[in-house]
Amino acid sequence: MPKSVSASDAKNNFGGLLEDVAALGRVDIVKHGRLVAVVLSPQAFDSSSAAGVAEAQDGKWGKKHMIPPKLARAARMLNRPSTFDEE
């Protein structure tokens, strides 16, 4: 189970946060009782992203994409043309 710290504690004791991440692999940051961030060690990130990226990627997108590039492009457009084809 990951350790949880408040956002203000994470800010005020960043060095301690990094030590906890190095030791535990994951620390959740909570603000007003709501999870707002997760800090992962490189090893935890590699192991979790390798499984998640391979599953979500399915060989179609680059490693950095979490959604299809076409949908990402549509999300960035402020005024989509009426001819924009969504699939």
QUIUR-V887425 format. One record per residue. N is the residue number from 1. RES is the residue in three letters. PHI is phi in whole degrees, 0 to 359 (none if undefined). PSI is psi in degrees with one decimal (NA if undefined). Layout:
<<N	RES	PHI	PSI> <N	RES	PHI	PSI>>
This chain:
<<1	MET	none	130.2> <2	PRO	288	155.8> <3	LYS	280	143.5> <4	SER	246	136.1> <5	VAL	228	154.5> <6	SER	286	157.3> <7	ALA	298	-39.2> <8	SER	292	-38.0> <9	ASP	295	-39.4> <10	ALA	297	-41.4> <11	LYS	292	-46.4> <12	ASN	285	-21.7> <13	ASN	228	57.3> <14	PHE	298	-38.8> <15	GLY	299	-42.5> <16	GLY	294	-36.2> <17	LEU	299	-45.4> <18	LEU	297	-38.1> <19	GLU	296	-41.7> <20	ASP	296	-41.2> <21	VAL	297	-43.0> <22	ALA	297	-38.3> <23	ALA	280	-40.5> <24	LEU	261	-23.8> <25	GLY	93	-26.0> <26	ARG	205	137.1> <27	VAL	225	128.7> <28	ASP	269	137.9> <29	ILE	251	126.2> <30	VAL	242	136.5> <31	LYS	230	121.4> <32	HIS	55	40.1> <33	GLY	78	6.5> <34	ARG	240	134.5> <35	LEU	293	122.6> <36	VAL	244	-18.9> <37	ALA	200	156.5> <38	VAL	229	127.4> <39	VAL	253	125.3> <40	LEU	243	147.3> <41	SER	287	161.0> <42	PRO	302	-37.5> <43	GLN	293	-43.6> <44	ALA	294	-37.9> <45	PHE	295	-46.7> <46	ASP	299	-43.6> <47	SER	289	-39.1> <48	SER	284	-39.4> <49	SER	286	-30.3> <50	ALA	297	-42.4> <51	ALA	289	-45.2> <52	GLY	290	-41.5> <53	VAL	292	-42.1> <54	ALA	297	-37.7> <55	GLU	288	-46.7> <56	ALA	281	-31.7> <57	GLN	288	-45.7> <58	ASP	53	28.4> <59	GLY	76	5.7> <60	LYS	263	-35.9> <61	TRP	245	167.5> <62	GLY	290	167.3> <63	LYS	297	-27.5> <64	LYS	277	-16.8> <65	HIS	277	133.2> <66	MET	255	-16.9> <67	ILE	228	159.6> <68	PRO	303	141.2> <69	PRO	304	-34.4> <70	LYS	295	-40.6> <71	LEU	288	-34.4> <72	ALA	296	-40.4> <73	ARG	297	-43.1> <74	ALA	296	-36.0> <75	ALA	292	-28.4> <76	ARG	279	-18.1> <77	MET	285	128.3> <78	LEU	283	-46.5> <79	ASN	237	93.9> <80	ARG	291	137.5> <81	PRO	295	149.5> <82	SER	294	-18.8> <83	THR	271	1.8> <84	PHE	295	124.5> <85	ASP	264	113.6> <86	GLU	264	133.4> <87	GLU	252	NA>>
